[in-house]
Amino acid sequence: MKSEPIRMPTAEDVDAAAARLAGVAVRTPLVFSPVLSARAGARVFLKPETLQLTGSFKFRGAYNRLVQIPESRRPAGVVACSSGNHAQGVAAAARLLGMPAVIVMPHDAPALKRDRTRALGAEVVGYDRRTEDRDAIAGAIAEQRGATLVPPYDDPQVIAGQGTVGREIMEDLAAQGLAPDLVAANVSGGGLIAGIALAVKRHTPGARVVACEPAGFDDHARSFRSGVRERNAEPSGSFCDALLAPMPGVLTFEITRPLVGEAASVTDAEVARAVAFAFRELKLVVEPGGAVALACLLEGRLNLSGGTAVIVLSGGNVDVETFIRCLGA
């Protein structure tokens, strides 16, 4: 029997997600930064998803997906794959909704993220990034238990949930009589940047939306150039553990290819300096994977020429050792 094609998410789906998340997720502030504005020669705002439940934007998409699972299927629970932030988002959403959760996590994921996922009530199943297929492991568990798979990015409702970040940006700028010239966000599989693009381009079609990646994991930049999804050469190798998806998602790339189409990248050393800058100058704790867009701004990779820019700080779940190393950068 032929399966039905997956319906692409729309800006209206982002609106619906915002209604579901109201009173559940944190509406994170949009913060004007005088120090970054002076440095960049533009009006720069920060969207600190470090303040979101579980410490990253991932809770938004996870909850929007899980809350739509029919009551009859909830006792079987959910299964997800993640290096940490999606794991915690799914675990937290499942706990709120009274559902069991199993998370397939790489052995090299930060201990902090593994421990917090377990603390939220989820069962953690480990795997090796280089030798094992996480999707196959998760699929087998879901089939055995009759559980619902919750993809980290390639799902219409996950994308719509992440898009509420962009929706809030647009609303908060509009309240000040402003519109963005540029919105930059960190990217892995592309769920966040795809959702943001849906929300931003709906109201400001001329705004630039930029995907920010670790050097060596610039699959979006290469995919935008070639027009097809390109794979990263290695499964690991950057300390931006939250941004190591092997390639852009199928759904996310269908959105980002026409609506984003622009990417920037920075090295781990540049990201470390951005983490230290966020702590010292902005008084914010940001994990490496959450600071890539900030690093792109600080290193002059965003080609700003005045106007209004928004930098999304996507997560703050950094272990102590990594954070100390960044502060010494």
Secondary structure, 3 states (H helix, E strand, C coil): CCCCCCCCCCHHHHHHHHHHHCCCCCCCCCEECHHHHHHHCCEEEEEEHHHCHHHECHHHHHHHHHCCCCHHHHHHCEEEECCCHHHHHHHHHHHHHCCCEEEEEECCCCHHHHHHHHHCCCEEEEECCCCCCHHHHHHHHHHHHCCEECCCCCCHHHHHHHHHHHHHHHHHHHCCCCCCCEEEEECCCCHHHHHHHHHHHHHCCCCEEEEEEECCCCHHHHHHHHCCCCCCCCCCCCCCHHHCCCCCCHHHHHHHHHHCCCEEEECHHHHHHHHHHHHHHCCCCCCHHHCHHHHHHHCCCCCCCCCEEEEEECECCCCHHHHHHHHCC
